[in-house]
Amino acid sequence: MGETPSLVLGGVTLPDGRLADVAVSGDRISAVTEPADPAATGTGARVELRGHLLLPAPAEPHAHLDKVLTADLIENATGDLEGAVEAWYRFRATAPHRDIADRALQACLRMLGHGCTAVRTHLDVGTRTGLRFLDAVVEAREELRGRLNLEIAAFVDVPSSGPAGAENLAVLAEAMARGADVVGGAPYRDPDPVACQEELLAVAARHGVPVDLHTDETLDESVSCLGELAAQVTRSAFPYRVTASHCVSLGVQTPRRVRRIGAGLAAAGIGVVCCPATNLYLQGRDHPVATPRGLTALAPLAAAGVTVAGGGDNIQDPFNPLGRGDPLDTAVLLVLAGHLPVEAAYAAVSEKARWVMGLPEVRIAPGFPAELLAVPARDVRGAVADRDPRRIVVHRGRIVAGNVGRA
């Protein structure tokens, strides 16, 4: 006798168009079979989902839970990145602990309801803020345990190179000891970007953790740290996953240079996260006509073999006043502004997002993790186009969001 499933998703449509019953035992898919007659199954574990497309659950590889839901409190007077940064810096010293934790919790529950079962958030740490945001979001993470996998990248202030950066690096080391999972930062904003990248890679190596860096988030083609990052990772044989987020200036480099940098990234195993919503909003405001889109070089990176994920980035804050925390919104923008095929856009917010976060692969097949999204749709194009809010979300083999009745 086979193991009795803890959950059966009955009559779902698979991405290839087949109808199936998908059985889950524990936190894994245990069987994918022909649909059974619900009346004949006699199991309280069955949830009938005919008319729902079953997909690997999305993940959010790039959020900022310290900043979320502050759009009504913070005005970005210029609308660009520098305006957002300045407005945020003025506000961040005043945010109380419980407010930070509550906003983070609310945003995570929104993302979970939209289908995300894993989130990576960047949180400001450094001498100007200490570890206030980290401590508050660690508290929120405990409240979410079992419903959502929340990963924290300590986003260290600049400078973080040379003697002037020593104190920020000390705060970063403390952040790693207090619950951060990933080393983050923005070396391109540092006085010495190359040295900053070396420092952050060294901190991550000492703590045995991945790195996720805000990289070249500008349309200024003279700002280009990405190629050197790939060279540093290769030279040092850095053993953990490295992610470069944004990579905006790569989108305005020459094709030859893009091909060279893409080859270096692929060889170094560095993943890229494109954040279309925030970068469409912030970038290109000094180009009133022929406005550049502010996205990285999606097609050339893919052609070079680089894993490119899609991130939602900001949720209703001075960096993006309209973010909803919905990965399907990100997929839409990757199609409309990035010209990705629809299926590739969904892969960017699911399969490839999980890859850059170092999470196990999800397929709808026996043995794979039961991290799943069921949404009313016939196919992936319809799911992304309609973005139906009636979604059923499975995390670690349990339904954690969505209202369903059992057969």
C-alpha positions as CSV (number, residue, x, y, z in Angstrom):
1,M,0.0,0.0,0.0
2,G,1.2,3.5,-0.8
3,E,1.4,6.3,1.7
4,T,-1.9,8.0,2.3
5,P,-1.6,11.6,1.0
6,S,-2.0,14.5,3.3
7,L,-3.5,16.6,0.5
8,V,-4.9,15.9,-3.0
9,L,-5.3,18.7,-5.5
10,G,-8.1,17.2,-7.6
11,G,-8.7,17.8,-11.3
12,V,-6.2,20.5,-11.8
13,T,-4.9,21.5,-15.2
14,L,-1.1,21.0,-15.6
15,P,1.1,23.5,-17.5
16,D,1.1,21.1,-20.5
17,G,-2.7,21.1,-20.6
18,R,-3.4,17.6,-19.0
19,L,-5.9,17.2,-16.2
20,A,-4.6,15.4,-13.1
21,D,-4.9,14.7,-9.5
22,V,-1.7,15.9,-7.6
23,A,-1.1,14.1,-4.4
24,V,1.1,15.5,-1.6
25,S,2.6,13.6,1.3
26,G,4.3,15.7,3.9
27,D,6.1,18.5,2.1
28,R,6.6,16.7,-1.2
29,I,4.5,15.8,-4.3
30,S,3.9,12.0,-4.0
31,A,1.9,11.3,-7.2
32,V,0.5,12.8,-10.3
33,T,-2.3,10.7,-11.7
34,E,-5.4,10.7,-13.9
35,P,-8.3,12.6,-12.3
36,A,-10.5,10.5,-10.1
37,D,-14.2,10.8,-9.5
38,P,-14.4,13.1,-6.4
39,A,-17.4,11.2,-5.1
40,A,-15.5,7.9,-5.2
41,T,-12.3,8.9,-3.5
42,G,-13.7,9.1,0.0
43,T,-10.8,11.1,1.4
44,G,-11.0,14.3,3.4
45,A,-7.6,15.3,2.0
46,R,-9.0,16.0,-1.4
47,V,-9.5,19.6,-2.6
48,E,-11.4,19.9,-5.9
49,L,-9.7,22.4,-8.2
50,R,-11.2,21.8,-11.6
51,G,-10.7,24.9,-13.7
52,H,-7.5,25.8,-11.9
53,L,-4.1,25.8,-13.5
54,L,-1.4,24.3,-11.1
55,L,2.0,25.9,-11.3
56,P,5.2,25.9,-9.4
57,A,4.8,28.6,-6.8
58,P,6.4,32.0,-7.5
59,A,9.1,33.4,-5.2
60,E,10.0,37.0,-4.6
61,P,13.8,37.4,-4.9
62,H,14.0,41.1,-4.3
63,A,11.9,43.0,-1.7
64,H,12.5,45.8,0.8
65,L,10.3,45.1,3.8
66,D,11.8,48.0,5.8
67,K,10.3,50.4,3.2
68,V,7.0,48.8,2.3
69,L,3.7,50.7,2.6
70,T,5.2,54.1,3.4
71,A,4.0,55.9,0.2
72,D,1.5,57.9,2.3
73,L,4.2,58.9,4.7
74,I,7.1,59.7,2.4
75,E,7.1,62.0,-0.6
76,N,9.6,61.5,-3.4
77,A,9.7,65.0,-4.7
78,T,11.7,64.3,-7.8
79,G,10.4,60.9,-8.6
80,D,13.8,59.4,-9.4
81,L,16.2,57.1,-7.5
82,E,18.1,59.9,-5.8
83,G,14.9,61.5,-4.7
84,A,13.6,58.2,-3.3
85,V,16.9,57.6,-1.4
86,E,17.0,61.1,0.1
87,A,13.4,60.9,1.2
88,W,13.9,57.4,2.7
89,Y,17.0,58.5,4.6
90,R,15.1,61.3,6.2
91,F,12.3,59.0,7.3
92,R,14.1,55.9,8.3
93,A,15.5,57.2,11.6
94,T,11.9,57.9,12.8
95,A,10.2,54.5,12.1
96,P,9.3,52.7,15.4
97,H,10.0,49.0,15.8
98,R,6.5,47.7,15.9
99,D,5.5,49.8,12.8
100,I,8.4,48.2,10.9
101,A,7.4,44.7,11.9
102,D,3.7,45.3,11.2
103,R,4.3,46.7,7.8
104,A,6.7,43.8,6.9
105,L,4.1,41.3,8.1
106,Q,1.3,42.9,6.2
107,A,3.4,43.0,3.0
108,C,4.5,39.4,3.3
109,L,0.9,38.3,3.8
110,R,0.0,40.2,0.6
111,M,2.8,38.4,-1.3
112,L,1.8,35.1,0.1
113,G,-1.8,35.6,-1.0
114,H,-0.6,36.3,-4.5
115,G,1.3,33.0,-4.5
116,C,4.8,33.7,-3.2
117,T,6.0,31.0,-0.8
118,A,9.5,32.4,-0.5
119,V,10.7,36.0,-0.2
120,R,14.2,37.6,0.0
121,T,14.2,41.0,1.6
122,H,17.0,43.6,1.7
123,L,17.1,45.5,5.0
124,D,19.2,48.6,5.7
125,V,22.0,48.1,8.2
126,G,24.8,50.4,9.1
127,T,26.0,53.0,11.5
128,R,23.2,55.4,10.7
129,T,20.4,52.9,11.4
130,G,22.0,50.2,13.4
131,L,20.1,46.9,13.3
132,R,16.6,48.3,13.9
133,F,15.1,47.1,10.7
134,L,16.8,43.7,11.0
135,D,15.5,43.1,14.5
136,A,11.9,44.1,13.6
137,V,11.8,41.9,10.5
138,V,13.3,39.0,12.3
139,E,10.4,39.3,14.7
140,A,8.0,39.3,11.8
141,R,9.7,36.3,10.4
142,E,8.9,34.3,13.5
143,E,5.2,35.2,13.1
144,L,5.3,33.9,9.5
145,R,7.1,30.7,10.2
146,G,5.4,27.7,8.6
147,R,3.5,29.9,6.1
148,L,6.3,31.6,4.2
149,N,10.1,31.2,3.8
150,L,11.5,34.7,4.6
151,E,15.2,35.3,3.8
152,I,17.0,38.4,4.9
153,A,19.8,40.2,3.1
154,A,21.7,42.7,5.2
155,F,21.9,45.8,2.9
156,V,24.9,47.6,4.3
157,D,25.3,51.4,4.0
158,V,28.1,53.0,2.1
159,P,30.9,53.5,2.5
160,S,31.8,49.9,3.2
161,S,35.3,50.0,1.8
162,G,38.6,51.3,3.2
163,P,39.0,52.9,6.7
164,A,35.8,54.9,6.3
165,G,33.8,51.7,5.8
166,A,35.1,49.8,8.8
167,E,32.3,50.8,11.1
168,N,29.6,49.8,8.6
169,L,31.3,46.5,8.0
170,A,31.3,45.9,11.8
171,V,27.5,46.5,11.8
172,L,27.2,44.1,8.9
173,A,29.1,41.4,10.8
174,E,26.7,41.9,13.7
175,A,23.7,41.6,11.4
176,M,24.9,38.3,10.2
177,A,25.2,37.1,13.8
178,R,21.7,38.4,14.6
179,G,19.8,36.6,11.9
180,A,20.6,37.8,8.4
181,D,21.0,35.1,5.8
182,V,22.7,37.0,2.9
183,V,25.2,39.8,2.5
184,G,23.9,42.8,0.6
185,G,25.0,46.2,-0.4
186,A,25.3,48.7,-3.3
187,P,29.0,48.8,-4.2
188,Y,28.3,51.0,-7.3
189,R,27.4,53.8,-4.8
190,D,30.6,53.3,-2.8
191,P,33.7,55.6,-3.3
192,D,35.6,52.5,-4.3
193,P,33.2,50.0,-5.9
194,V,35.8,47.4,-6.7
195,A,37.2,47.4,-3.1
196,C,33.6,47.4,-1.8
197,Q,32.7,44.3,-3.7
198,E,35.9,42.6,-2.5
199,E,35.0,43.4,1.1
200,L,31.4,42.2,0.8
201,L,32.5,38.9,-0.8
202,A,35.1,38.5,2.0
203,V,32.4,39.0,4.7
204,A,30.1,36.5,3.0
205,A,32.9,34.0,2.7
206,R,33.7,34.3,6.5
207,H,30.1,33.7,7.4
208,G,29.4,31.0,4.8
209,V,26.5,32.8,3.1
210,P,25.4,34.0,-0.3
211,V,25.8,37.6,-1.7
212,D,23.1,39.7,-3.4
213,L,24.3,43.1,-4.5
214,H,22.4,46.1,-5.9
215,T,24.5,46.6,-9.0
216,D,24.8,49.5,-11.5
217,E,21.3,50.8,-10.8
218,T,21.7,53.7,-13.2
219,L,21.4,54.6,-16.9
220,D,24.9,56.1,-16.7
221,E,26.9,53.8,-19.0
222,S,30.1,54.8,-17.3
223,V,28.9,53.0,-14.1
224,S,29.7,49.4,-14.8
225,C,30.8,47.2,-11.8
226,L,29.2,44.0,-13.1
227,G,32.1,42.7,-15.2
228,E,34.5,43.2,-12.4
229,L,32.2,41.4,-10.0
230,A,32.2,38.4,-12.3
231,A,36.0,38.5,-12.4
232,Q,36.3,38.8,-8.6
233,V,34.0,35.8,-8.0
234,T,35.9,33.7,-10.6
235,R,39.4,34.7,-9.2
236,S,38.4,34.0,-5.6
237,A,36.5,30.8,-6.4
238,F,33.8,32.2,-4.1
239,P,31.8,29.1,-3.1
240,Y,28.4,30.5,-2.4
241,R,25.6,31.9,-4.7
242,V,26.1,35.4,-6.0
243,T,23.3,37.5,-7.3
244,A,23.5,40.9,-9.0
245,S,20.2,42.9,-8.8
246,H,19.0,45.6,-11.2
247,C,22.1,45.8,-13.5
248,V,20.4,48.7,-15.3
249,S,23.4,50.2,-17.0
250,L,24.0,46.9,-18.8
251,G,21.0,47.8,-20.9
252,V,22.7,50.8,-22.4
253,Q,26.1,49.2,-23.1
254,T,27.4,48.3,-26.5
255,P,26.3,44.8,-27.7
256,R,29.9,43.7,-27.8
257,R,30.4,44.7,-24.1
258,V,27.1,43.1,-23.1
259,R,28.1,39.8,-24.7
260,R,31.5,39.9,-22.9
261,I,30.0,40.7,-19.5
262,G,27.2,38.1,-20.0
263,A,29.8,35.5,-20.8
264,G,31.7,36.4,-17.6
265,L,28.5,36.2,-15.5
266,A,27.6,32.8,-16.9
267,A,31.1,31.5,-16.3
268,A,31.0,32.8,-12.7
269,G,27.6,31.4,-12.0
270,I,26.1,34.8,-11.1
271,G,22.4,35.2,-11.3
272,V,20.7,38.5,-12.2
273,V,17.4,39.9,-10.8
274,C,15.6,42.4,-13.0
275,C,13.2,44.6,-11.1
276,P,11.0,46.1,-13.9
277,A,8.4,48.0,-11.9
278,T,10.7,50.0,-9.8
279,N,13.2,50.7,-12.5
280,L,10.6,51.7,-15.0
281,Y,9.3,54.2,-12.4
282,L,12.7,55.6,-11.3
283,Q,14.9,55.5,-14.3
284,G,15.0,57.7,-17.4
285,R,13.3,60.8,-16.0
286,D,16.0,63.0,-17.5
287,H,15.1,61.7,-21.0
288,P,11.7,63.4,-21.8
289,V,11.7,61.8,-25.3
290,A,12.9,58.5,-26.4
291,T,12.9,57.5,-22.7
292,P,14.9,54.4,-22.0
293,R,13.1,51.6,-20.2
294,G,15.7,51.2,-17.4
295,L,15.8,47.4,-17.6
296,T,18.9,45.2,-17.9
297,A,19.8,43.5,-21.1
298,L,17.4,40.6,-20.7
299,A,17.7,38.8,-24.1
300,P,21.5,39.0,-24.3
301,L,21.9,37.7,-20.8
302,A,19.6,34.8,-21.5
303,A,21.5,34.1,-24.7
304,A,24.8,34.0,-22.7
305,G,23.3,31.4,-20.3
306,V,22.8,33.7,-17.3
307,T,19.9,32.9,-15.0
308,V,17.7,36.0,-15.0
309,A,14.9,36.3,-12.4
310,G,12.2,38.9,-12.0
311,G,11.7,40.8,-8.8
312,G,8.9,43.0,-7.6
313,D,11.2,45.2,-5.5
314,N,9.2,47.9,-3.8
315,I,5.6,47.9,-2.5
316,Q,4.0,51.3,-2.2
317,D,6.9,53.4,-0.9
318,P,9.0,56.3,-2.3
319,F,10.7,54.0,-4.8
320,N,7.5,52.7,-6.3
321,P,4.1,54.1,-5.1
322,L,2.1,51.4,-6.8
323,G,3.7,48.1,-6.0
324,R,1.3,45.3,-5.1
325,G,3.6,42.4,-4.2
326,D,2.1,40.3,-7.0
327,P,4.7,38.2,-9.0
328,L,2.2,38.1,-11.9
329,D,2.5,41.9,-12.2
330,T,6.2,41.4,-12.5
331,A,5.7,38.8,-15.2
332,V,3.4,41.2,-17.1
333,L,6.1,43.9,-17.2
334,L,8.8,41.4,-18.2
335,V,6.6,40.7,-21.2
336,L,5.5,44.2,-22.1
337,A,8.6,46.1,-21.3
338,G,11.2,43.4,-21.5
339,H,9.8,41.5,-24.5
340,L,10.1,38.1,-22.8
341,P,7.7,35.3,-24.0
342,V,5.0,34.8,-21.4
343,E,6.2,31.4,-20.3
344,A,9.7,32.7,-19.8
345,A,8.3,35.6,-17.8
346,Y,6.6,33.2,-15.5
347,A,9.7,31.1,-15.2
348,A,11.6,34.3,-14.2
349,V,9.3,34.8,-11.2
350,S,9.2,31.2,-10.2
351,E,11.8,28.7,-11.3
352,K,14.6,31.3,-11.8
353,A,13.6,33.3,-8.8
354,R,14.0,30.1,-6.7
355,W,17.4,29.4,-8.3
356,V,18.9,32.8,-7.4
357,M,17.7,32.3,-3.9
358,G,19.3,28.9,-3.7
359,L,16.0,27.1,-3.2
360,P,15.2,23.6,-4.4
361,E,13.8,23.2,-7.9
362,V,10.0,22.7,-8.1
363,R,8.3,20.6,-10.8
364,I,4.9,19.2,-10.7
365,A,6.2,15.6,-10.5
366,P,6.7,13.1,-7.7
367,G,9.6,13.8,-5.3
368,F,9.6,17.6,-5.8
369,P,8.7,20.1,-3.1
370,A,5.0,20.9,-2.8
371,E,5.4,24.6,-3.3
372,L,2.5,25.3,-5.6
373,L,0.1,27.9,-6.9
374,A,-3.4,27.1,-8.3
375,V,-5.1,29.9,-10.2
376,P,-8.3,29.9,-12.3
377,A,-6.9,29.7,-15.8
378,R,-6.5,27.4,-18.8
379,D,-2.8,28.1,-19.4
380,V,0.1,30.2,-18.4
381,R,-0.7,33.0,-20.7
382,G,-4.2,33.3,-19.3
383,A,-2.9,33.2,-15.7
384,V,-0.5,36.0,-16.3
385,A,-3.0,38.0,-18.5
386,D,-6.0,37.8,-16.1
387,R,-4.1,37.6,-12.8
388,D,-7.2,36.2,-11.1
389,P,-7.1,37.0,-7.4
390,R,-8.7,33.6,-6.4
391,R,-5.5,31.8,-5.8
392,I,-4.7,28.7,-3.8
393,V,-1.2,28.6,-2.3
394,V,0.6,25.5,-1.0
395,H,3.7,25.8,1.1
396,R,5.5,22.7,2.5
397,G,2.6,20.6,1.5
398,R,-0.1,22.7,3.2
399,I,-2.6,25.2,1.9
400,V,-1.5,28.4,3.5
401,A,-3.5,31.0,1.5
402,G,-6.9,30.9,-0.3
403,N,-10.3,29.7,0.6
404,V,-11.3,26.3,-0.6
405,G,-13.7,23.6,0.4
406,R,-12.7,19.9,0.7
407,A,-14.4,17.2,-1.2
